[in-house]
Amino acid sequence: MKPTDFSKQLTKFLSEYLSVQRNVSTNTIKSYRDTFKLLLCFSLENGLPVEKITMQELSAEYIKSFLSWLEVERNNSISTRNIRLSAIHSFFRYAQIESPESLYHYQQVLAIPIKNKNKRAIVKHLSADGIKLLLEQPDKNTARGRRDLALLSLMYDSGARVQEVIDLTVKDFTAGASSTLTLFGKGNKVRRVPIMKNTSTIVEKYIAENNLNLPYKSEYPLFTNPQNNKLTKEGVAYILGKYARTAHSVSEKVPARVNCHMLRHSKAFHLLQAGVNLIYIRDFLGHSEIKTTEIYARADSETKRKALENAYPELVDSKLPDWSENDDLMDWLSQL
């Protein structure tokens, strides 16, 4: 079967343009790849075989339908929808240079706007009690349960992105009195974050149990599936979702649906509530700009309340008069 123009363009885009010409990070390429994997799934669901997809088939209306499918069928957030659209935009910018004869068709796709999201939207996270309850769910009497406990504990304690956790190798974890974890984030940026003693103990036991502390295994993935392959995003999401549902059946401190990024959000909020400076939280999370980290400060009403109480302790501790008992004042207010 003759290759389609879409297959040629996409292959060159992912394997040559992004890595060679743009020099983007491996994680960015994986994110773009995942976008097109979803687009192929959408096409199959709608009766269009992968081998028959052409650039002409990928009209603006078709891409809009795909974006709607992400939100409605897959329950993706507006942010995730926009990330997928950004990857598609990048691909079509590349395509219009490679095939200028279809410029108008491509620019119709490029005209699809990024969707506005509610800036007042709540940043979903778990309370400290919720995290504790979640981490109580894995069965410590089984090897799978101990792996899952090490995985979830490390995800929360490091505030790592799910891809950063998936990419971890054994040597990236440094045990000892001051345990650290080396993470490879967006734009190939490397950061080292401290790991708390309890989490470090759990991970050390997991490594020893699975003989990962042997010198020749230092490059092995830290977490693997039953086939000894590196975990996938879907695999980690499944593990987290399973324990979230179990924890939710015990207490509403844990919602029925918990995604991987909520653990990262939770760590950020807990650091903020503990009085950690935003600059440190920015570096801990690997944000490139402080304004990204500021969303936690804006959203955290508990920290704001404590700040006000600390600023005006005499008002918080004193007994204020009950103005409703002042008849003259109440009469005057009622006449306004």
Beta strands, then each sheet from edge to edge (+ up, - down):
strand 1: 173-174
strand 2: 180-184
strand 3: 190-194
sheet 1: 1+ 2- 3+
end
